[in-house]
């Protein structure tokens, strides 16, 4: 099927590029995750905990991840079992349990981000100078969008 619009062509091109980048990754990210036996939901929860301004309650974690309360609770439990997160009672309502990343959880997020950046750097090195310049120039207005900047500014990947 031939893409019918610029939206379709771009979506197809981005999908192809992302697939290529994932398949050519060195595997450090996947090896770390396989050793810990973390599910995609658990990894997403850990990244959310790492970037959260304050420790979320399980129901807040569920809403942010688009999971049921039960699934979010299981993800939190797994992260706690692995020593990547810890539960705390809420200061106002002791019945509410809040979840935060531990130092080990923040370290894992940092290692995963560094591994992803290393993979992207290897890809960038494979491009010609002209291709790199073109891609940087094409990405600049997109990366300057407030909604993109809001999720990418700071120490998080």
PyMOL commands that set and color helices and strands:
alter all, ss='L'
color gray80, all
select helices_A, chain A and resi 6-23+28-36+40-51+58-65+69-81+103-126+129-143+146-152
alter helices_A, ss='H'
color red, helices_A
select strands_A, chain A and resi 56-57+85-89+97-101
alter strands_A, ss='S'
color yellow, strands_A
deselect
rebuild
show_as cartoon
